[in-house]
Amino acid sequence: MTAAAAPVGEIPIDSTLGRLVVATTVAGSSVAMLTATVVNVALPTMARDLGASSAQQQWIINAYLLTISSLILIGGTHGDRYGRQRVYRIGIVWFAVASAACALAPDTNTLIVARLFQGVGGALLTPGSLAIIEATLRPDDRGRGVGLWSGLIGISGALGPLLGGLLVDTSWRAVFLINIPIGLAVLAMSSRLPETSNPEARRTPIDWVGAGLTVVALGGASYALIQGPNSGFVGLPAVAAVLAVMALAGLIGYEPGHAGAVVPVDLFRVRTFTAANLVTFLVYGAMGAVFFLMPLQLQITLGYSPLEAGAVFLPTTVLMLLFSSRAGDYAQRHGPRVPLTLGPLLIATGMLAFTRVGPGASYFGAVLPAVLIYGVGLTMAVAPVTSTALGSVPSERSGAASGLNNAVSRTAQLLAVAAIPPLVGLTGGALADPELLDDGFRTAMVVSAVLMGAGALAAAVLFAPSLAGGLGTDRAHHPACPVDGAHPHRTATALRRT
């Protein structure tokens, strides 16, 4: 059977069409990932050019995270309902247009608004990429496809700081303009992807109430955490905090049993899916603080140029290129418990080593050793956590599952960027003050290491120490997959029994 003749859901990953599926979904998702890491490196230059305060710098990062976290679940279910390829392409176009608006922003507030819209595009394209892989490739190749997606996306994220440093030498606006030609290329590639959808999803109403409550909960929490320290948590920050709590209570009461719920709570009946998302929340929350503060520390406190700051994490990229496949092979044979325990522990050790990155610290004596430890841990953890979450649910729920897992990771980063800087005293103009930034950075790395350690502990406790990775007899081993995934038919049966 040729690749062209293979039915949807049975496309071999090594066929021409199978390779196109992986390449297109990786390219589109990489745009969203690159934007997150590139903007972090460009942030000090943006702040100087636009006169942004510490709180506004947090909002430049969190505006994007807010909308992508809040709406990514709707993006996943829209793909299930209206066609995953169609929604993915809409997301690419939306993201490119919003990126152009970011590049043309004349002031900080306009940039923040444009970043909100950019997050909407990310919410449409990100869950669609994984859902397309799960719905188009043959069952024995889906775990391998997710593993390739995770590893390559992780590499693109690691390359982001270097690309950001190169682009900022021209203009910080270039970090947004680069998304336009990439988006056009992805749009052309995606036109050849087969369309898939879930017919059952069309018979359920869209949960706009749940989506609205999610936006209020995350937006209110972010506003309270970012603006509260500057006002003593009175006035608007207090109102925002109350609204966030009320919206969260509304979600908890409204979503269970609701047809077409934006938060598919029934997926949490799968033990491995729940465990993977808890680990995701802790790990990505800790990394969110590092992604935000490390470029600032290097440029403001140590005097690195944007290019030098971006190049710091280049060894991490090399490690991922060399050893991601070996980490995937180990996870294939032994399940996710070991890599998702040791990986976060190594990342936490690297974060503690980052506390030595301060005034007078040499690159080879302090920065490089910390980056290498951090990079080894990242190489071990990136692919298994995503593939474990996606491989534990049936393929027809792939849109909702990938949306939920992505929402968890983005929400964790959103809350970390909002909460950790004020917690360690980085308010007002502290992000532009080398002495204040240095003190807060060191404390933030310790806080992040504690969160990462909690993620390692959760993996050690919640994942079964067997080849099955927590799914017991409902999990089958697939030798062709670099990261072992659940057998779709067996998992679907298990889910229906719950």
N, C-alpha and C positions, 0 to 999 in steps of 0.2 A: 504494500500500500504506500503510495507516495504521500509527501507532506500535504500536497494540495487536496488529496482525496481523503485524508484523515478527518473524521468527524470532529466537531467541537467537543472538547473534553477528552479526546484521545490523540491529541497532537504530540508526536515525539519531540522532546526537547532538542535533540540533535538534528532535527530536520531544519530546512531553511525557514519555514514558518515558525517553528518552535524557537529558533534563535532570534527571529525578529520579535516574537512576543517578549522574550526576556530583555532584549536590547532596548525596545521601545519603552517598556515599563520602567526599566532602570533609568533611562535618560530623562523621562518625565519626572520621576520622583527625585532624581538627583538635582533638578532645578530647585525644588522646594528645599531640599537638604542643604544645597550650596548657599542658598539665600540666607538661611539661618546662621551658618558659620561665617560666611563672607561679611555679613553686616556687623558681626561682633568685632572683627578686625578693623573695619572702617569706622566704628563708632566714635573713637576719640577725634578723628578728623571731622566727622559730621558734627560732633558737639562743638568743636571750635568754630567751624564755619557758620553754623546756625545759632550758636549761643545757647545750646541746650543745657538745662540744669541736670542734676543727678536723677531726679524723678522723671524728667523728660527722656533721658537716655534709657531708663528702665522701660518707659512706654514705647520707645522706638522698637525695642525688642519684643515687649509683651503685647503690643497691638496685633502683631502678626500671630503670636501664639494664642491670643484670646479667641480670634475668629476661627482659626484652624482647629483649636481644641473644641470649641463649642459646636461647630458645624460639620466636623469630619464624620460624625455619625449619620447626619442627614445625607452627606455626600455618599457614604457607603450604601445606604438604603436606596438613594436615588439611582445608583448604578444597578442595584438588584432589580429595581422597578422599571426603569426606562432604557436600560442597556448600558453595560459597563464601558464599552468602547465610546459610546456617544457622550456620556457624562465625563469620561476621562478627557476627551477632546475639548469639550466645553471648558473644563478646568484649565487646560493648557492655554487656551485663548484668553480666558479671564486673567490668569496669572501674568501673562505677557503684557496685557493692557495695564493692569495695576502696577506692574514693574515700571512701565513708562511713566506713569503718574508719580511714582516715588522718585524717579530720576529728575523729574521736572519740578519737584516741590520747592517753593521759594522760602519756606520757613518750617520750623519744627512741627507746629500743629498740623500743617498740611501734610507733612511727611507721615505723621502718626495716623492720620485719616487714610492716606493711601496704603499704609501698611495693614490697616484693618481690612481693606478691600483685597489686598494681596493674599491675606490669610483665607479669604473666601475661596479664591482660586485653588489654593493649596488643599483646602478641605474637599474639593471636588476631585482633584487628580490623585491625591496620595492613596486613599483607600482603594480607588479603582485599579491602581497598578497591581497590587497584590491580588485583588479579586479576579483580574483578568488572567493572571498566572494560574490561580487555583481552578478557574472555570474552563480554561482552554487546554491545558496540558493533560496528558494521560496520567492516571493515578500514580503510577510508579515513578513519574518524573516530577510530580508536584513538590515533593520535599526538596529535591535538587534545585528546582526553579526558585523556591523561596530562599534556599540557602545562598544561591548565586545573587538573588536580589538583595538580600540582607548584607552580604559581604561587599558587593559593589557599591551599595548605597553608603555603607560605612566608610569605604575608601573615598568616595566623593566628598563625604562630610569632612574627612581628615584632610583632603586636598583643599577644601574651602578656604581655610586661613591663608594658605600660600597664594591662592588665586586672588583673595581679597587684598593681600599686600601688594601684589603686582598691579591690580586695578586701581588701588587708591593712589599710587604714584602718578596716575593720570588724573583721576578725579574720583571722589567718593560716589559720584553719580554713575560712574561706569559699573559699579557693582550691581546696579539694577538694570542698566542697559544691556548687559551681557545676556540677560534672560530672554530677550526678544529673539535674537537669531536661534538660540537653543530651542525656544518654544516653537518657532516655525519649523525647525527640523523635526521635532517630535510630532508636530501636527501632520507633517507629510508621511512620516513612518507609520503613525497610528492608523492612517487610512486603510492600511492593508490588514489590520487585525480583524479577526472574526468577531461578530457581535454575540454577546451572551447576556442573559437576564434570568430572573427568577419569576416565573408566571404567578406564583402565589403572592409575591410582593405587590403585584398590581391590584390585588383584591383587598388590600388593607389600606386604610387611610394614612396619610402622612401625619406624623405626630408633631405638628407645629407647636403645640403647647409644651411638649417636652423639650423641643429645641429652644423655645423662648426661655423656659426656666433654666436651661443649661447656660445660656448666654448671661442671664441675670446673676446666676450663682457664681460663675467664674469671673465675670466682669466686676461684680460687687466686691468679691474677695480681693481681686487684684487692686482695685482702686483703694480699698481700705488699707491693704498692706503697704502700698507704695506711698499714698498721700497721708496716711494716718500718723506716722512719726513726726511729720512736719506741723501737725495741728493738735497733737495730744489726743488723737482719736476722738475729736469732737466735731460737730457739724456734719458736712457731707460724708467724710469717711465713716462716721458712726452710722449714718443712714445707709451707706453702701453695705456696711457689714451686716446690718439687720436685714436688708433686702437679700443679701447672699444666703443668710441662714434660712430665711423664709422660703427662698427659691429651692434650696437644697431639701428642705422638709417637704416642699411640694413635689419634687421629683421622687423622693422616697415613697410618698403616699400615692402618687398618680401613675407611675410607670408600671409597677408589677401587675400583670394581667391585662394591661391595656393593649389592644390590637395595634400592631405597627409601632410599638413603643420605640422612641429614638434610642433609649438605653435598653438593649436586648438582655434583660436580667436573666432570662432562662439559660443563656450561655454560661452563666456562672454556676450552673449545676454541674458542669464538667470540671472536675477537681483540677486537672492539669491546666485548663484555661484560666481558672481563677488564680492559681499559683503563679503562672507566667505573667499575668497582669500585675500582681502584687510586686513581683520582682522588677518588672518594667517600671512601675511607679517609683520605687525607691532608687533604682539605678539611674534612670533618666533624670530624676529630680536632682540627684547629686551632681551628675554631669552638667546639668543646666547651669548651675552656679559657676562651674569651672569655665564653661564656654563663654559666659558673660564677663567674668572678672579677670581671667588670665590675660587676654589681649590688653585690657586696661592696665593691669599691673606691669606688663612688659613695656608698654609704651609710655605710661605716665610716670611710673616709679623708676624703672631701669633705663629709660631713654631709648628703647628700641625704636627703629623706624617701623612703619606698617609692614613692609616687606620682611624685615627681620623677625617681627612678631609672628607673621604668618608662616615663616619657615621653621619656627620652633618645633611644630608638631609634624614636620616632614618625616622624622624617623618612625612615628606611629604609622604613617601611610606605608612605609617600606615594610614594616613588620606585618601589616595586614596583607600586603601583596604576597609576601613570602610564606606566611604561616596560616592564613585563614582556611585554606583547604585542609590542612592537617588538623586544625581544631574541629572542622566539620567532620572529618573522618572519625575522630575520637567520639564526638557526640553521636555519630551514626551507630557506633558499636556499643556505646555504654549509656546512652540517654543523656538528658540535659543536666543532671544533678551536679556532676563534677565540674564541667566548664562554667556553670552558672553559680557555683560556690567559689571556686578558685579565681575565676576571672574578676568578679567584683572585689574580692579580697586584695588582689594585686592592684586594681584601680584605686582602692582606698589607700594602699601603701604609697602609691604614686602621689595621691593628693596630700598625704602627710609630708612627703618629700617636697612638694611644692611650697611648703611653709618656709623653706630655705631660699626660695627665689625672692630676693629683696635687694636693696641697695648694696652695690659692691659684689654681688654674687656673680661668679663666672659661669659661662655657658657650660663648659665641660665639667666643672666641679659641682654645680648645683642643678642647672636647668636640664641638661641632657640625661643624667641618671634618672631624674624624676619622670621625664618624658618617656624613657625606655620602659620603666616599670609600668607606667600608666598605659603605654601602647600594648604591652604584652597582655595585660588584663583585658583591654578593649578588644583585642584580636580574639581572645577566648570567648567573650560574652556576646558579641554583636549578633552573629547569625543564630545561635541556639535560642535566644529569648524570643525572637520573632517567629521562627519556624515552629517552636514548641506551641506557642499560642495559636497559630493558624492551623497547625497539623492536628489539633485536638478537637476540631469541629468539622462537621460535614461540609463538602464543597459548596452546596447550595446556600450555605450561610456565610460564605466567604466575604461578601461585601460588608455585612454587619460586623463580623468578627474582626476583620482588618481595620474597619473604622473605629471600633471600640478600642483595640490595642493601640492604634495610633493616637486616639483621644487621650488614653491613659498616659502615654509618653509625653505628649505635648502639654497636657494639664500639669504633669509633674514639673516640667521645665518652667511653665508659666508661674506656678506657685513658688518655685525656688527663686526665680529671678525677682519676684515681687517681695518675698519674705526674707530671704537671707541677707541682702545688703542692709536693710534697716535694722535687722537683728544684730548685725555686727558693727553698727554705727556708721554705715555708709549712706548718709543722708545729706541734704543741702548740696554744698559744693564739694563734698568729700571725694567724689570720683575724679575730680580734677586736681586734688591736692595730694602730692606724692607721699607725704608723711601719714596723713589720715588714711589714704587708700592702702598703704602698706600694712598698717595695723589691722584694718578691717579684712584685708585679703587673707592674712595668715589665719585669723579666726574663722573666716568663711571656709577655708580649706579643711580645717578640723571638723567643722559642722558637716561638710560634704562627705568627709571620710566616714563619719559616724553613720550617715544615711546609707552610704555604699556598703558598710559593714552589715547594716540591717538587711540589705538586699541579699548579701551572701548568706546570712543566717536563715532568711526565709527560704532560699533555694535549698539549703542543706536539710531543712526540716520538712518542707512541703513536697519535694520531688522524691519519688520512690527510688531507692538505690539499685534499681534493676534495669535491665535492657529496655523494659517497657516504658521507662520514663514517667511512670505515674498512671498509665492507662491500663495496667494489668494485662489480662488476656485479650482486651479489645485493641491492643496495639500490635501491629505486625512490622517486622524489620524489612526494610527495602535496601538491598545492597547497592542499588544504583544511586541512592540519595546521599549527598555529603552530610546532610543533617537529617537524621531519621525523622520521618513524619508519620502521623497516624494513618492507618489504613482508612480511606474515606468511607467505605461501605460499613465496616465494623463500627466506626465511630458514630456514624449516623444511626445505626441500630441502637448503640448505647445511649445516645441522646434521646431517642424516642422513648426509651424505657424509663427515663427519669421523670 
